[in-house]
Amino acid sequence: MYYIGLTSGAVYLLTLVFTRMLADARLFPDVGNPAKESDDLPPLGKETTNSEKMFQAGFTPIPPRDESRLEYAMHLRAYALHFLVGHEIAHITLGHVDYLNSINAAALIEELGWVETDPDRILERQCLEANADMRSTFSGIQSLRETRAKFKTAIPHWGNSPRSVGRLIFDWAVAVNTLFRLFGDVRFSPSDLATNPYPPLPLRRLMAMRAAFASATEHWNQALKEKAKLATQIALKHTEHAFATILGGKIKVEGLKDADGQEARVHITNLFKRSLILQKRLAPFSYEGLFKMESAVPKELG
């Protein structure tokens, strides 16, 4: 039996952020009626990932006044939670849980508090996390594809026309970027790439967006190349603008610049190489075909 643990704190923080975004008249001007919203809401203040401290400090979700904007906020939250749960499901279906159990005699993947000093094990753990991100990304884009096919002419409650492919990808990409960005625009150095059990958050964001681009063009429709590229690029920028607005600060892109630097590119290549070796070790434990992480990022990075 397998199980996935999802904290109430994660749901609380995502609800807090998405409702705050849509309660602000300056954000998502094409959703519902932003004129009903305020443009001078107090900032959320100092960024923190400690949900208990945020709650005790009096930060509670501010629902948008416009019902359609509230529904859109919950729609984005659902995408973010789907990605989070999809990441954990991937740890199971790709054999990560059973593989680590065979090594550590512990059928558990801890997303917090994991400590490791061996460089080889650290790189391997980063591969597992990157693979889970990529698998969840591919599942998310496939879900968009099926949604588009089944509800092509449907008009969502928060819009006035059917969702275009580009807008579907944008909505998903904003939600996933927000999930990662919630933990900060983390600067990182080459030493961090070799000591952290996770790829740095900005790097994970960039890899997820590139994987979404690859999935949309390679597994959905080659004709979506420009739409998918534009949707993911705009989503990255829109997320930074939204966080700067609700936090009352300046747009921060230092972490994303790090993620697009030479050191990060070399590290991604190392992850891909290690992933090929790791796939053979995971094969006996996997519930699905081998998932090659290098196929998740196209040569054209967008």
GIMOSUL-V673807 format. One record per pair of residues at least 12 apart in sequence whose C-alpha atoms are under 8 Angstrom apart, sorted by the first residue. I is the first residue (numbers start at 1). J is the second residue. If there is no record, write none. Layout:
i: [I,I]
j: [J,J]
//
This chain:
i: [2,4,4,4,6,9,9,9,10,11,12,13,13,14,14,14,15,15,15,15,16,16,16,16,17,18,18,18,18,19,19,19,19,19,19,19,20,20,20,20,20,21,21,21,22,22,22,22,22,22,23,23,23,23,23,23,23,23,24,24,24,24,24,24,25,25,25,26,27,31,31,31,31,31,32,32,32,32,32,32,33,33,33,34,34,36,36,37,37,37,42,42,43,43,43,43,44,44,44,44,45,45,46,47,47,47,48,49,49,68,68,68,69,71,71,72,76,76,76,76,77,79,79,79,80,80,80,80,80,82,83,83,83,83,84,86,86,86,86,87,87,87,87,88,90,90,90,90,91,91,91,92,92,93,93,93,94,94,94,94,94,94,94,94,95,95,95,95,95,95,96,96,96,96,97,98,99,99,99,114,115,116,117,119,119,122,122,122,122,122,123,123,123,123,124,124,124,125,125,126,126,126,126,126,127,127,127,127,129,129,130,130,130,130,131,131,133,133,134,134,134,134,134,135,137,137,137,138,138,138,140,141,141,141,141,142,142,144,144,145,148,148,165,166,166,166,166,167,169,169,169,170,170,170,170,171,173,173,173,173,173,174,174,174,174,176,177,177,177,177,178,180,180,180,180,181,181,181,183,185,185,185,185,185,185,185,186,186,186,186,186,187,187,187,188,188,188,189,190,190,193,193,202,202,202,202,203,203,203,203,203,206,206,206,207,209,210,210,210,210,210,210,211,211,211,212,212,212,213,213,213,213,213,213,214,214,214,215,216,229,233,240,240,272,272,275,275,275,276,276,279,279]
j: [92,85,88,89,85,50,51,52,51,81,51,49,51,77,80,179,61,73,74,77,59,60,61,62,61,73,74,76,77,61,62,63,64,70,73,74,61,62,63,64,246,73,242,246,63,64,69,70,72,73,37,38,62,63,64,65,69,70,37,38,39,40,41,64,37,38,39,39,242,68,69,72,158,159,66,67,68,69,158,159,66,68,69,66,69,65,66,64,65,66,246,248,245,246,247,248,59,246,247,248,247,248,247,183,184,247,183,182,183,157,158,159,158,157,158,158,171,172,174,175,175,172,175,176,172,175,176,178,179,140,136,137,140,176,136,132,135,136,139,132,133,135,136,132,131,132,135,136,109,128,132,286,287,286,287,288,132,282,285,286,287,288,290,291,282,283,284,285,286,287,128,282,285,286,109,285,281,282,285,197,197,197,195,194,195,194,195,196,197,198,194,197,271,274,274,275,278,197,198,196,197,198,199,271,271,272,274,275,198,199,198,199,204,293,291,293,204,208,207,208,211,293,296,291,208,211,212,211,212,215,172,169,212,215,216,215,220,168,169,220,163,165,227,227,228,230,231,231,228,231,232,231,232,234,235,235,209,231,232,235,236,235,236,238,239,205,205,235,236,239,239,201,202,204,205,201,202,239,201,201,202,252,253,254,255,256,200,201,202,254,255,254,255,258,200,255,258,258,263,264,264,267,255,256,258,259,256,258,259,260,264,256,259,260,297,232,232,296,297,298,301,302,296,297,298,228,232,296,225,228,229,232,298,302,296,297,298,296,228,302,302,252,253,293,294,292,293,294,292,293,291,292]
//
